[in-house]
Each structure stands twice: as structure tokens, then as C-alpha cells.
Amino acid sequence: MDWLHDIFKRSPEIALFLSLALGYLLGKVKFGKFQLGGVAGSLLVACVVSQVGVEIDSGVKSVLFALFIYAVGYESGPDFFNSLGRQSLREIALAVILAITGLATVVVMAKLTGLDKGLAAGVAAGGLTQSAIIGTAGDAIAKLGLAPDETQRLQANVAIGYAVTYVFGSFGAIIVCVNILPWLMKRGIRDDAIKAESQMQSGGVRVLGEGQREAAPDLIGRLFKVSAGKAHTVAQVEAALGEPPITIERVKRGDKFVEVTPQLQLEQDDVVLVVGRRAAVVSSGSLLGREVYGIDGMDLTMLHRDVVITSKELTGKTVDQIRLATTGGVRHGVYVVGLRRMGKPLALDPDLVILPGDTATLYGAEHDVRRVASVLGEVVVTGSKTDFVYLGAGLVVGLLVGLLSAKIGGIPLTLGSGGGALLSGLVFGWYRARRQTFGAMPPGAVQILKDLGLAGFVAVVGLQSGLQAVTTIREHGLTLFVVGVVVTLVPLIITLLIGRYVLRYDNAAILAGALSGSRSANPAFGEVLDKAGNSIPTVPFAITYALANVLLTLLGPLIVALA
């Protein structure tokens, strides 16, 4: 294997991408109903590859994880801030329960197996996948007043315990959150994620999934040939049906097209293109004549455009007040087919109050849509390009926040780069939802950052820890590994049971997100997201993850004191 070691030494990135490729291939293999998934597969393959000997810079891991966690926050920012309040009490309780059960499990197992303070803290850091415990425990050991050699030995044992238990700490969380949890609840994560998304997003509005189209759309266009005795003006036809309105967009007389004006007198055998709500368009046949098909030149391209409402004359008013105050000439030919607030569809109820930043989806001919958009606010420009100014600024802010620390009782508290990037992503994603004219990051870009960021982060962890973990197990036996398994599984399962039967979580996707966050289990969360197929687990994850970064970090000094 010397030749392989030489290749990885000259180009360690080959080991990284090899782990990703083979890991995702392994993740597709089904063992009955069990499937590892790409993240867990990448972790296992990376541990195997590491046995050849791979040196990869930790900065790669930091960058990949920052991209992943920022993208997660950016995507879920609007939902996160909308969810804060009394409804977050369950997530807070879940994070506290896991921290307490984690501490109790580590202390009990340390006493049963005779682990010293260093190994106990290392097992906690690895079994609970909270690397910050290494730092807080090492600092606490230094303050015990022991001989320098003993202090150094215990601090080294923290790293040993971490190396042995971290791999299963990541893998075991995936098993509990992705496999045991749905089995216990007898509910699929994907099914519950779709259900929750429908409940959270609809608000009385039918939300179509990707690739879905209505068989009978509400807005349609139809051609009618004017019959004898139906010679009305355009204005008379459009006004005759009242609400919902229709518009006559094109008129063909013989072989020529006639300019459409309100005063245009329709004549017998004129072909008229009528656009509007289905019921009104169908009813307009009684005013015009029979429906016809396949008339050359009568097709008209209609546009959908999203417009951010910024007009001070419109915001703060209800939908009905705006409709009554807007002249027919302004809104003629344009239909509001949707309204979103912070990315969530709203029902166009007459009493709904329009707020600054609400996004209206307009439908109509291009010149009509442009006219109305200039009155409402700013058109949202869609495309496939990412605003790297906004993305870069968000990451810089997040990483700077992660550098901040404060000491409480001598214990340093910090969000770290992961917590800082998550917090920044939440804020920047929320602000982008309010001001959609800048800061674009298309869904495809968000997805690649999440997928590559998480899988790459996990693969680097495996490449760095896999060889050391195997070596340490050979030296110290399987005791540490077994203790790590218990520390990984017991707190998760206890918290899962309390969440299900005491806190009354009845949605598998939401509980899986909250549970993975309460353990800072990023690989597990990635698999939960993959199973869910949408961002529903992200909001509970973001709440519990932020708490877990603080609570689990505090376990280091407590374990040193109690073990």
C-alpha cells in the first residue's frame, strides 16, 4: 500500500473525493430496509482510507462545515424567527434533557469502568460529538493543581478518548435519528416532512410540489367568435361580469388584427382572446358567442413576475382597500395569483393587511405586468447566479461571531465557527426573505453547499481520526469504545422517548431535527434532511443546536469535577 500512501501524501484531496464517491456509492446499498445514506457512507469509507495514512489540513474541515451550516441557516432563517416564542419550549426542554442525561451517563460509566478524568471527558467529547469539550475539560484539568506530568497525562487522555469514540458518536446518532426514531414512532420522516410542510406553508393556499401543475388552472385564455347581436364594446364586455374581472387582450377581424381599446366596437365574426379567471372567462361566452380554436396569430405570451411591495401608499392597507382604491386602468390586464410573506404563501383574503416586503406574484401581458410592478415596488430578478457579496459577508460575520467568547464562573463560553455561521445564516436568510432584490442564492446553490459541505466535513473527520482510533483501540482494548457506544446511544434514546411520550412530539421529521440538534449531531442532521427532502427539520434543529453548543460544552468542567 506504499504506492497508495504516496499518492495520498502528494495529493490528499484525492483521498477526500475518493471517500465521497465510494461513500455515496455505499450509502445507496440497502440492507433490507436499512440504508446508510451518503453521509454515513462517506464517514465509514474515510475511516478505511485513513488506514493507508492520510494527512489533510483541518482548515479544509472548517471551511466545508462553515459552508454547510451557513447554507442550512440561510435556508431556514425565515422559519426560525417565525417559530420563536412559546412554541420553542419543547426544543429547549429537549436540549436540556440530552445534556443532563449525557452528563449522567458519562459519570456513571466512568465510575463503573474506572476511567480517569481525562478519558471520561474524552469519551464525552467523542461520544457526544462535541469537540469543544476537549478544550473546556483540558482547561479544567489544568486548574486541578496536579503535578505537571499528571496534568499532561490527563489532557492527553482527553484526546485519546475523543479519537476512539468520535466515529461511532457520529454514526450512532445517525442510526438513532434516521432508523430507530421512525421505527419507534411508526412514521416515516419523508411522509411527516411533507405533511408538516403542507400545514406550515399552505395557510389555506394550495401549495404544489416540484414538477406539479394544476389540471384546471384558475387563470386561462380562450378564443370566442363574436355572434350576431353580440356587438358590444370592449369596455362593456369587460365590465359586464363584474368580479372576478376578464380582459380582452387581442382581436382579429378577418385577416387583420385590430388595436384593442376600451372604445373598440366588436363586430360579428371578430375573433376575441379573453383572459381571466376560469369562471368569468367561461361565462363571457354568453356575451360574445361560440368558442373557437386554432386561430393563427391569436396566441399571446403571458408572464409571471414576483414583485416586492414597497409602496408606502399600499402597505398597511387590506387587500380589499387596495382593490377599491386602485383604478381599473392601473390594474387592467393584471392578476395577482399569489402573495408570500417571508417565503410563506398567504390566502388573498379581503381583510389581509399588506406589509412592506410582502411579495406579490403577478400574471398578465408583459406591458401590463411592467406597469403594475412600477406601482407596487421592485421586480424580483430570478436566475441561477449567487450573490457572492452577500454570501461572503454572511460567512465573515458568522465566523467573527464564532470567535467571541465570554467566561462565566471561569468557564469559557463560545458559539464557535459552526454556531456563529449558523446564527449568521439565519439572520442573513431572514433578511433576504424581507428584501429579495439582493442577496440571491438559488435553491440549487444552497443544496450543493449543504451536500458537499456536510459530506466533505464528515469525510475529513474520518480521514483524520480513523487511523488514530484504530491504533488507540489496539493499545487500550475495547473498553473505551464500548463506553463510547453507551454514551452515544443512551442519552439519545432517553431523550427520544421523553420527546415522544412526555413532550408529545407526533411528527417524525420535526422530532428527528430537534433530536439531532440537541446532540450537535451534524452528520445525523444531514441524513435527516436527506430523508425529509425539504427543510422542515431545520427549524427545530437550529434551536436545539444553538443550545447544545453551550450546554454540551459546559459538560467538560462538570465531568472533570464529578468523574
C-alpha positions as CSV (number, residue, x, y, z in Angstrom):
1,M,0.0,0.0,0.0
2,D,3.1,2.3,-0.1
3,W,2.1,3.5,-3.6
4,L,-1.3,4.5,-2.3
5,H,0.1,6.3,0.7
6,D,2.5,8.1,-1.7
7,I,-0.4,9.3,-3.9
8,F,-2.4,10.5,-0.8
9,K,0.7,12.2,0.5
10,R,1.2,14.1,-2.7
11,S,-2.5,14.9,-3.2
12,P,-4.6,14.4,-0.1
13,E,-7.6,15.8,-1.8
14,I,-7.8,12.5,-3.8
15,A,-8.4,10.7,-0.5
16,L,-11.2,13.2,0.2
17,F,-13.0,12.8,-3.1
18,L,-12.5,9.1,-3.2
19,S,-14.2,8.9,0.2
20,L,-17.1,10.9,-1.0
21,A,-17.5,8.9,-4.2
22,L,-17.3,5.5,-2.6
23,G,-19.2,6.7,0.5
24,Y,-22.2,7.8,-1.5
25,L,-22.0,4.5,-3.5
26,L,-22.0,2.6,-0.3
27,G,-24.8,4.8,1.0
28,K,-27.1,3.6,-1.8
29,V,-26.8,0.0,-0.9
30,K,-29.9,-1.3,1.0
31,F,-29.6,-3.9,3.8
32,G,-33.3,-4.9,4.0
33,K,-35.0,-1.6,4.9
34,F,-31.8,-0.2,6.3
35,Q,-29.7,2.2,4.2
36,L,-26.6,4.1,5.4
37,G,-27.0,7.2,3.2
38,G,-24.2,9.2,1.7
39,V,-23.0,11.0,4.9
40,A,-22.6,7.8,7.0
41,G,-21.2,6.0,4.0
42,S,-18.6,8.7,3.5
43,L,-17.6,8.5,7.2
44,L,-17.0,4.8,7.1
45,V,-15.1,4.8,3.8
46,A,-12.9,7.7,5.0
47,C,-12.0,5.6,8.1
48,V,-11.0,2.8,5.9
49,V,-9.0,5.0,3.6
50,S,-7.3,6.6,6.6
51,Q,-5.6,3.3,7.4
52,V,-3.3,3.9,4.5
53,G,-2.1,7.1,6.1
54,V,-3.6,10.4,5.1
55,E,-2.7,13.9,6.2
56,I,-5.3,16.5,5.5
57,D,-5.4,20.1,6.8
58,S,-8.0,20.8,9.4
59,G,-8.7,24.1,7.6
60,V,-10.5,22.1,4.9
61,K,-12.8,20.6,7.5
62,S,-13.6,24.1,9.0
63,V,-14.3,25.6,5.6
64,L,-16.6,22.8,4.5
65,F,-18.5,22.8,7.7
66,A,-18.9,26.6,7.7
67,L,-20.4,26.4,4.2
68,F,-22.8,23.6,5.2
69,I,-24.1,25.2,8.4
70,Y,-24.4,28.7,6.9
71,A,-26.4,27.3,4.0
72,V,-28.7,25.5,6.5
73,G,-29.2,28.7,8.4
74,Y,-29.8,30.8,5.2
75,E,-32.5,28.4,4.0
76,S,-34.3,28.2,7.3
77,G,-33.9,31.8,8.6
78,P,-37.5,32.9,7.9
79,D,-39.0,29.8,9.5
80,F,-36.6,30.0,12.5
81,F,-37.5,33.6,13.5
82,N,-41.2,33.0,12.9
83,S,-41.1,30.0,15.2
84,L,-39.5,31.7,18.2
85,G,-41.8,32.0,21.2
86,R,-43.7,29.7,23.4
87,Q,-43.8,27.1,20.7
88,S,-40.0,26.7,21.2
89,L,-40.3,25.4,24.8
90,R,-40.2,21.8,23.7
91,E,-36.9,22.2,21.8
92,I,-35.4,24.0,24.8
93,A,-36.5,21.2,27.1
94,L,-35.1,18.5,24.7
95,A,-31.7,20.1,24.6
96,V,-31.6,20.4,28.4
97,I,-32.7,16.7,28.8
98,L,-30.0,15.4,26.5
99,A,-27.3,17.4,28.2
100,I,-28.3,16.1,31.7
101,T,-28.6,12.5,30.5
102,G,-25.3,12.8,28.7
103,L,-23.6,14.0,31.8
104,A,-25.1,11.3,34.0
105,T,-24.3,8.6,31.5
106,V,-20.6,9.6,31.3
107,V,-20.2,9.9,35.1
108,V,-21.8,6.5,35.8
109,M,-19.9,4.7,33.0
110,A,-16.6,6.3,34.2
111,K,-17.2,5.1,37.8
112,L,-18.2,1.6,36.6
113,T,-15.2,1.1,34.3
114,G,-12.6,3.1,36.3
115,L,-11.9,5.7,33.7
116,D,-9.8,8.7,34.9
117,K,-11.0,12.3,34.4
118,G,-9.2,12.7,31.1
119,L,-10.6,9.6,29.5
120,A,-14.1,10.3,30.8
121,A,-14.0,13.8,29.3
122,G,-12.6,12.5,26.0
123,V,-15.4,9.9,25.8
124,A,-17.9,12.7,26.4
125,A,-16.3,14.8,23.6
126,G,-16.3,11.9,21.1
127,G,-19.5,10.1,22.2
128,L,-21.5,13.3,22.2
129,T,-19.6,14.7,19.2
130,Q,-18.9,18.0,20.9
131,S,-15.3,18.8,20.2
132,A,-15.4,21.9,22.4
133,I,-15.4,19.6,25.5
134,I,-11.7,18.8,24.7
135,G,-10.9,22.5,25.3
136,T,-13.1,23.1,28.4
137,A,-12.1,19.8,30.0
138,G,-8.4,20.4,29.3
139,D,-8.7,23.8,30.9
140,A,-10.5,22.4,33.9
141,I,-7.8,19.7,34.4
142,A,-5.1,22.4,34.3
143,K,-6.8,24.1,37.2
144,L,-6.9,21.0,39.5
145,G,-3.4,21.8,40.9
146,L,-1.9,18.4,39.9
147,A,1.7,17.7,39.1
148,P,2.7,18.8,35.6
149,D,3.3,15.3,34.4
150,E,-0.1,14.1,35.7
151,T,-1.8,17.1,34.2
152,Q,-0.2,16.4,30.8
153,R,-1.2,12.7,31.0
154,L,-4.9,13.5,31.7
155,Q,-5.0,16.1,29.0
156,A,-3.5,13.6,26.5
157,N,-6.2,11.0,27.7
158,V,-8.9,13.5,26.7
159,A,-7.7,13.4,23.1
160,I,-7.4,9.6,23.2
161,G,-10.9,9.1,24.5
162,Y,-12.2,11.5,21.8
163,A,-10.4,9.7,19.0
164,V,-11.7,6.3,19.9
165,T,-15.3,7.3,20.4
166,Y,-15.9,10.1,17.8
167,V,-16.5,7.9,14.8
168,F,-19.3,5.9,16.5
169,G,-20.5,9.1,18.1
170,S,-21.3,10.4,14.6
171,F,-22.5,7.1,13.2
172,G,-24.7,6.1,16.3
173,A,-26.6,9.4,16.1
174,I,-27.5,8.7,12.5
175,I,-28.8,5.2,13.5
176,V,-31.0,6.7,16.3
177,C,-32.3,9.7,14.4
178,V,-32.8,8.1,11.0
179,N,-33.6,4.5,11.7
180,I,-34.7,3.9,15.4
181,L,-36.8,7.1,15.6
182,P,-39.1,6.3,12.6
183,W,-39.4,2.7,13.8
184,L,-40.4,3.8,17.3
185,M,-42.9,6.3,16.0
186,K,-44.1,4.1,13.2
187,R,-44.0,7.1,10.9
188,G,-41.7,7.9,8.0
189,I,-39.6,11.1,8.1
190,R,-40.4,11.9,4.5
191,D,-44.1,11.5,4.9
192,D,-44.2,13.6,8.0
193,A,-42.0,16.3,6.5
194,I,-44.4,16.6,3.5
195,K,-47.3,16.8,6.0
196,A,-45.7,19.5,8.1
197,E,-44.6,21.5,5.0
198,S,-48.2,21.5,3.8
199,Q,-49.5,22.6,7.2
200,M,-46.9,25.3,7.7
201,Q,-46.9,26.7,4.2
202,S,-50.4,26.4,3.0
203,G,-52.4,28.7,5.3
204,G,-55.4,27.9,3.2
205,V,-53.4,28.1,0.0
206,R,-52.8,25.1,-2.2
207,V,-49.1,24.5,-2.5
208,L,-47.9,22.5,-5.4
209,G,-44.7,20.4,-5.2
210,E,-41.8,20.4,-7.7
211,G,-43.0,19.4,-11.1
212,Q,-46.7,19.5,-10.2
213,R,-49.2,21.5,-12.3
214,E,-52.9,22.1,-11.9
215,A,-55.0,20.2,-14.4
216,A,-57.6,23.0,-14.4
217,P,-55.7,26.3,-13.7
218,D,-57.6,29.2,-12.3
219,L,-56.3,31.7,-14.9
220,I,-56.9,30.8,-18.5
221,G,-57.3,32.3,-22.0
222,R,-59.9,31.3,-24.5
223,L,-60.9,32.4,-28.1
224,F,-64.5,33.4,-29.0
225,K,-66.1,34.3,-32.3
226,V,-68.5,37.2,-31.9
227,S,-72.0,36.1,-32.9
228,A,-74.7,38.2,-34.5
229,G,-76.4,40.6,-31.9
230,K,-73.3,40.4,-29.6
231,A,-71.6,43.6,-30.9
232,H,-70.6,45.2,-27.6
233,T,-67.6,47.5,-27.0
234,V,-64.6,46.0,-25.3
235,A,-65.3,48.1,-22.1
236,Q,-68.9,46.8,-22.0
237,V,-67.8,43.1,-22.2
238,E,-65.1,43.6,-19.6
239,A,-67.4,45.4,-17.2
240,A,-70.4,43.2,-17.7
241,L,-69.3,40.3,-15.4
242,G,-68.0,42.5,-12.6
243,E,-65.8,40.5,-10.3
244,P,-63.7,38.4,-11.0
245,P,-62.7,40.5,-14.0
246,I,-61.8,39.5,-17.5
247,T,-59.7,41.3,-20.1
248,I,-59.8,41.2,-23.9
249,E,-56.2,41.0,-25.0
250,R,-56.4,40.6,-28.8
251,V,-59.0,41.0,-31.6
252,K,-58.7,39.6,-35.1
253,R,-61.1,40.9,-37.8
254,G,-60.8,38.9,-41.0
255,D,-57.1,38.6,-41.7
256,K,-56.1,41.7,-39.7
257,F,-55.5,42.4,-36.1
258,V,-57.3,45.4,-34.6
259,E,-55.8,47.5,-31.8
260,V,-57.6,46.8,-28.6
261,T,-59.0,49.9,-26.8
262,P,-61.9,50.2,-24.3
263,Q,-64.0,52.0,-27.0
264,L,-63.4,49.4,-29.7
265,Q,-66.8,48.2,-31.1
266,L,-66.7,44.4,-31.6
267,E,-68.3,43.2,-34.9
268,Q,-69.8,39.9,-35.9
269,D,-67.2,37.2,-36.7
270,D,-64.5,39.0,-34.8
271,V,-62.2,36.5,-33.0
272,V,-61.5,37.7,-29.5
273,L,-58.9,36.4,-27.0
274,V,-60.3,36.6,-23.4
275,V,-58.0,36.2,-20.4
276,G,-59.1,35.9,-16.8
277,R,-60.4,33.7,-14.0
278,R,-61.8,30.4,-15.3
279,A,-65.4,31.0,-14.2
280,A,-65.5,34.6,-15.6
281,V,-63.9,33.5,-19.0
282,V,-66.3,30.7,-19.5
283,S,-69.3,33.0,-18.6
284,S,-68.1,35.6,-21.1
285,G,-69.1,33.2,-23.9
286,S,-72.7,34.3,-23.3
287,L,-71.7,37.9,-24.2
288,L,-69.6,37.1,-27.2
289,G,-70.5,33.9,-29.0
290,R,-69.2,30.4,-29.5
291,E,-65.6,29.2,-28.6
292,V,-63.2,28.6,-31.4
293,Y,-59.7,27.0,-31.6
294,G,-56.5,27.2,-33.6
295,I,-56.7,30.7,-35.0
296,D,-53.4,31.9,-36.4
297,G,-51.7,34.8,-34.5
298,M,-54.1,34.7,-31.5
299,D,-51.5,33.2,-29.1
300,L,-50.2,35.6,-26.5
301,T,-47.3,35.0,-24.2
302,M,-48.2,35.8,-20.6
303,L,-45.7,36.5,-17.8
304,H,-45.4,35.5,-14.1
305,R,-43.4,38.1,-12.2
306,D,-42.7,38.4,-8.4
307,V,-42.7,41.9,-7.1
308,V,-41.6,43.0,-3.6
309,I,-44.2,45.5,-2.3
310,T,-42.5,48.7,-1.1
311,S,-45.1,51.3,-2.0
312,K,-46.0,53.4,1.1
313,E,-49.4,54.0,-0.4
314,L,-50.2,50.3,-0.4
315,T,-48.5,48.9,2.7
316,G,-50.6,48.9,5.9
317,K,-53.9,48.5,3.9
318,T,-56.0,45.5,3.4
319,V,-56.4,43.6,0.1
320,D,-60.0,44.9,-0.2
321,Q,-58.9,48.5,0.5
322,I,-56.2,48.3,-2.2
323,R,-58.6,46.8,-4.7
324,L,-61.2,49.6,-4.2
325,A,-58.6,52.4,-4.2
326,T,-56.9,51.2,-7.4
327,T,-58.4,52.4,-10.6
328,G,-59.3,49.9,-13.3
329,G,-56.9,51.4,-15.6
330,V,-54.0,50.7,-13.3
331,R,-54.7,47.0,-12.7
332,H,-56.3,46.3,-16.1
333,G,-55.0,43.1,-17.5
334,V,-53.0,42.0,-14.5
335,Y,-54.0,39.3,-12.0
336,V,-52.5,38.7,-8.5
337,V,-52.1,35.0,-8.4
338,G,-50.2,34.7,-5.1
339,L,-48.9,36.6,-2.1
340,R,-46.0,35.5,0.1
341,R,-44.7,36.8,3.4
342,M,-41.2,35.6,4.4
343,G,-41.5,32.9,1.8
344,K,-44.8,31.6,3.1
345,P,-47.9,31.7,0.8
346,L,-50.8,33.7,2.2
347,A,-54.5,33.4,1.3
348,L,-55.7,36.6,-0.5
349,D,-58.4,37.3,2.0
350,P,-60.1,40.7,1.7
351,D,-59.1,41.6,5.3
352,L,-55.4,40.6,4.9
353,V,-53.1,43.6,5.7
354,I,-50.2,44.1,3.3
355,L,-46.8,44.6,4.9
356,P,-43.6,46.0,3.5
357,G,-41.6,43.2,2.0
358,D,-44.6,41.1,1.0
359,T,-44.1,39.5,-2.4
360,A,-47.0,39.5,-4.9
361,T,-46.9,37.2,-8.0
362,L,-48.4,39.0,-11.0
363,Y,-49.8,37.4,-14.1
364,G,-50.5,39.2,-17.4
365,A,-49.2,40.5,-20.6
366,E,-45.7,41.9,-20.4
367,H,-46.6,45.6,-20.8
368,D,-49.4,45.3,-18.2
369,V,-47.2,43.5,-15.7
370,R,-44.4,46.1,-16.0
371,R,-47.0,48.9,-15.5
372,V,-48.4,47.4,-12.3
373,A,-44.9,46.4,-11.0
374,S,-43.8,50.0,-11.1
375,V,-46.7,51.0,-8.8
376,L,-46.2,48.1,-6.3
377,G,-42.4,48.1,-5.8
378,E,-39.4,46.2,-7.2
379,V,-39.4,43.2,-9.5
380,V,-37.6,40.2,-8.1
381,V,-34.9,39.2,-10.7
382,T,-34.6,35.4,-10.7
383,G,-31.7,33.5,-12.1
384,S,-29.0,30.9,-11.4
385,K,-26.3,33.2,-10.1
386,T,-25.4,33.5,-6.4
387,D,-24.7,37.0,-4.9
388,F,-21.2,36.3,-3.6
389,V,-21.0,39.7,-1.9
390,Y,-23.9,38.7,0.3
391,L,-22.7,35.1,0.8
392,G,-19.2,36.2,1.7
393,A,-20.4,38.9,4.0
394,G,-22.6,36.4,5.8
395,L,-19.8,34.0,6.3
396,V,-17.4,36.6,7.5
397,V,-19.9,37.9,10.1
398,G,-20.7,34.4,11.3
399,L,-17.0,33.4,11.7
400,L,-16.3,36.6,13.5
401,V,-19.2,36.0,15.9
402,G,-17.8,32.5,16.4
403,L,-14.6,34.0,17.7
404,L,-16.3,35.8,20.5
405,S,-16.2,34.2,24.0
406,A,-17.2,35.0,27.5
407,K,-16.3,33.4,30.8
408,I,-19.0,32.5,33.4
409,G,-17.5,31.1,36.6
410,G,-14.2,30.6,34.8
411,I,-15.8,28.5,32.1
412,P,-15.3,29.9,28.6
413,L,-18.5,30.0,26.5
414,T,-18.4,30.5,22.8
415,L,-20.6,29.6,19.8
416,G,-17.6,28.5,17.8
417,S,-17.3,28.8,14.0
418,G,-20.2,26.4,13.5
419,G,-22.6,28.2,15.8
420,G,-21.5,31.6,14.5
421,A,-22.0,30.6,10.9
422,L,-25.4,29.1,11.7
423,L,-26.6,32.2,13.5
424,S,-25.3,34.5,10.7
425,G,-27.0,32.2,8.1
426,L,-30.3,32.5,10.0
427,V,-30.1,36.3,10.1
428,F,-28.9,36.8,6.5
429,G,-31.5,34.3,5.2
430,W,-34.3,36.1,7.2
431,Y,-33.2,39.5,5.9
432,R,-33.0,38.1,2.3
433,A,-36.7,37.0,2.7
434,R,-37.7,40.5,3.6
435,R,-35.6,42.2,0.9
436,Q,-35.5,40.0,-2.1
437,T,-33.9,42.4,-4.5
438,F,-30.4,41.4,-3.5
439,G,-28.6,38.5,-1.8
440,A,-29.8,35.8,-4.1
441,M,-28.7,32.2,-3.6
442,P,-30.7,29.8,-5.8
443,P,-32.0,26.6,-4.2
444,G,-29.6,24.6,-6.3
445,A,-26.7,26.5,-4.9
446,V,-27.9,26.1,-1.3
447,Q,-28.3,22.4,-1.9
448,I,-24.8,21.9,-3.2
449,L,-23.3,23.8,-0.3
450,K,-25.3,21.6,2.1
451,D,-24.4,18.3,0.4
452,L,-20.7,19.0,-0.3
453,G,-20.2,20.9,2.9
454,L,-21.5,18.2,5.3
455,A,-20.3,15.1,3.4
456,G,-16.8,16.7,2.9
457,F,-16.7,17.6,6.6
458,V,-17.5,14.1,7.7
459,A,-15.0,12.6,5.3
460,V,-12.2,14.8,6.7
461,V,-13.1,13.7,10.2
462,G,-12.9,10.1,9.2
463,L,-9.6,10.6,7.4
464,Q,-8.1,12.4,10.4
465,S,-9.5,10.2,13.2
466,G,-9.8,6.8,11.7
467,L,-6.2,5.7,11.9
468,Q,-5.7,7.1,15.4
469,A,-8.9,5.5,16.7
470,V,-7.9,2.0,15.5
471,T,-4.4,2.4,16.9
472,T,-5.7,3.5,20.3
473,I,-8.2,0.7,20.4
474,R,-5.4,-1.8,19.9
475,E,-3.5,-0.2,22.8
476,H,-6.3,0.3,25.3
477,G,-8.7,-2.5,24.3
478,L,-12.3,-2.2,23.5
479,T,-13.3,-0.7,26.9
480,L,-13.2,2.9,25.7
481,F,-15.1,2.0,22.5
482,V,-17.9,0.2,24.4
483,V,-18.2,3.1,26.9
484,G,-18.4,5.5,23.9
485,V,-21.2,3.4,22.4
486,V,-23.2,3.6,25.6
487,V,-22.6,7.4,25.9
488,T,-23.7,7.9,22.4
489,L,-26.9,5.8,22.5
490,V,-28.3,6.0,26.0
491,P,-28.8,9.8,26.2
492,L,-30.2,9.9,22.6
493,I,-32.7,7.1,23.3
494,I,-33.8,8.5,26.7
495,T,-34.3,12.0,25.1
496,L,-36.1,10.4,22.2
497,L,-38.5,8.6,24.5
498,I,-39.2,11.7,26.6
499,G,-39.7,13.7,23.4
500,R,-42.2,11.2,22.1
501,Y,-44.2,10.4,25.2
502,V,-43.7,13.3,27.5
503,L,-43.2,16.3,25.2
504,R,-45.7,14.8,22.8
505,Y,-43.8,15.2,19.5
506,D,-46.0,13.5,16.9
507,N,-44.1,14.4,13.8
508,A,-41.1,12.2,13.0
509,A,-39.3,14.9,10.8
510,I,-39.6,17.6,13.4
511,L,-38.5,15.3,16.3
512,A,-35.6,14.0,14.2
513,G,-34.4,17.5,13.6
514,A,-34.7,18.6,17.2
515,L,-33.0,15.4,18.5
516,S,-30.1,15.7,16.1
517,G,-29.6,19.3,17.1
518,S,-29.8,18.6,20.8
519,R,-26.7,16.3,20.3
520,S,-24.9,18.7,17.9
521,A,-25.1,15.7,15.5
522,N,-24.4,17.4,12.2
523,P,-24.0,14.1,10.2
524,A,-27.3,12.8,11.6
525,F,-29.0,16.1,10.8
526,G,-27.7,15.9,7.2
527,E,-29.2,12.4,6.9
528,V,-32.5,13.6,8.4
529,L,-32.6,16.4,5.8
530,D,-31.9,13.9,3.0
531,K,-34.7,11.7,4.2
532,A,-37.1,14.6,4.7
533,G,-36.5,16.1,1.2
534,N,-37.3,19.6,2.5
535,S,-36.2,22.0,5.2
536,I,-38.9,21.1,7.8
537,P,-36.4,19.6,10.3
538,T,-34.1,22.6,10.1
539,V,-36.1,24.9,12.4
540,P,-36.1,22.6,15.5
541,F,-32.5,21.6,14.7
542,A,-31.4,25.3,14.7
543,I,-33.0,25.9,18.1
544,T,-31.6,22.8,19.8
545,Y,-28.2,23.0,18.1
546,A,-27.6,26.6,19.4
547,L,-28.5,25.4,22.9
548,A,-26.5,22.2,22.6
549,N,-23.3,24.1,21.7
550,V,-23.5,25.9,25.0
551,L,-24.9,23.1,27.2
552,L,-22.6,20.3,26.0
553,T,-19.6,22.5,26.1
554,L,-20.3,23.1,29.8
555,L,-20.1,19.3,30.4
556,G,-16.2,19.4,30.2
557,P,-15.6,21.0,33.6
558,L,-18.5,19.2,35.2
559,I,-17.2,15.7,34.1
560,V,-13.7,16.6,35.4
561,A,-15.3,17.6,38.7
562,L,-17.6,14.6,39.0
563,A,-15.8,11.7,37.3
